[in-house]
Amino acid sequence: MPRTSTAKERLTDAALRMIWGNSYGATSVDAICEQANVKKGSFYYFFKSKSDLAVAALDADWKGNRAQLDSIFSSTVPPLERLKRYFEFSYEHLLQIKKECGAVLGCPFYTLGSEVCTQDTALRDKIQEILAWKLTYFESAIRDAHAQGLIDAPDAKAKAKALFMLIQGGLTQARIQNNLDVLRDLYPCALDLLGAGKVESPA
């Protein structure tokens, strides 16, 4: 049987690592091809441009993480426990990446988005699509927590957006400081934001 080429996957993996670890502007097609051990002609067989590759890389990363998020945010898990597991997963994931590359990289979507979203509509649309999907996980957990009387959040979508901003702010700050300890206080801050423990019990 003919061998299946992994060139496309190697390109998307290399692109995500290099763009996330450095920047979109500083990462060239030539450098990505070299890192992926793929000839430049093969690059243009799969992708029209660096932007096209970056969109595919973000999409592949998101699809690769969906199963993990589905498990973390499973409806069988108590809603506040889902959020705790997400914070733990984020910390451990970034810790592993720091061991591999020597730096705290934060969120790839916000890192890339803050650099190129005013210039590249295809990347902006893909990032917004992925972030909207991520937001639904938080919204579901918050809605369930409110229904169980654990928090006071009748507008789950608004609370989810506020929580998401807290998380992304923490991830960005961790990248700026190159310090994962910034993330250790995020879960208690999230509980405070959601009003956990402050809900009055019925008389």
Secondary structure, DSSP 4 states (H G I P E B T S, - for coil): -PPPP-HHHHHHHHHHHHHHHS-TTT--HHHHHHHHT--HHHHHHH-SSHHHHHHHHHHHHHHHHHHHHHHHT-TTS-HHHHHHHHHHHHHHHHHHHHHHHSS----HHHHHHHHHTTT-HHHHHHHHHHHHHHHHHHHHHHHHHHHTTSS--S-HHHHHHHHHHHHHHHHHHHHHHT-GGGGGGHHHHHHHHHTTT-PPPP-
